[in-house]
């Protein structure tokens, strides 16, 4: 075959050089893209290997779980509400009163008053409070009344009422009402009308809701009682200011919660009323006061500190710091040793900026299993204190709670399906090698296509094919 030579102008060869570089850049970018695809594929495979969710098992201790309480056994619970600021102390006391009322309405629970628990250790065995003897005399007087022995009834009730008045802290209000009402009935039966009316008036003054039960009392005295009751309820009313030392005690007037001392009791019928004050770590105090209509009197009562009050304060201070933790801490365990309760509710009340609204946050702990069982947070409008909202806290804190102290573990996730083998063409190393091969091949082809020849010194190149 004849050998042919083609002599090209240098300017024609110059046109080929930019095209060659453009082809090399395109091929190089394609090769790098293939390598990046391999790296991205490896990252995607790694992410697919992670589980969608990880089950968090509840924290548990080494303590054995107690058996379920048998039917009829009530869980003992105590509760403490702390104010976020000093100015919120009265609201915290009022919320505590409503919460306690709600807990007492739950038939499954037995509310343990801290002061009662501390004072129980002081009661000597074999001692009997005067009010217990008064209750026995009241029972005997009721029996004598059914037999018509009214003179004997008056004598028995004189002693019973005196015992109740001397032991107001332990006396039941219902016993005092029943004794006073029966004493008035006996006076009517003995034809002492004025004394009878005075007795009825006194009973209605401190117990406005009292009713005359003809099933247990003589029916012929009922009209007299109803007449006196109507006149008394339509009579003048007054108010009284009540203070305590230390301040902050819960104040009850005739069994009705009024607020935290210092506070005012308004709209009371003129005459005798019974004021009860209670504060955790102090003896309950009950006093008889007289309400006037022409001026407002101020009465101050000093509360007596119980022997273990300092221990209770220290335990509460520690428990407040532990409030919100998932497990029971040393402070809460101290509460258990002092109060002997199964569960404790700790909470805080804080004001919402400069409004009359407050946020109550409560935590329920089981002191037998050391578990935190529940947390709730409610907003309360305290522009006009409403015990219903505070009572509802007791319902919500125990909703769906296991009274045995157990916590409900989360449902376990099903095991992941077995992994399928990844095809080799989806692995990162395959695409990395492929990219390297493409780059190497591209460079080799480009080098092979490069023009071969020598210069003849005239500025022309000879290309051979």
PyMOL commands that set and color helices and strands:
alter all, ss='L'
color gray80, all
select helices_A, chain A and resi 10-48+86-104+114-120+130-146+150-166+173-189+193-206+219-233+309-322+330-339+387-397+424-426+428-449
alter helices_A, ss='H'
color red, helices_A
select strands_A, chain A and resi 5-8+75-83+109-111+237-245+250-253+256-260+263-269+271-278+285-291+297-302+343-351+357-366+371-381+461-464
alter strands_A, ss='S'
color yellow, strands_A
deselect
rebuild
show_as cartoon
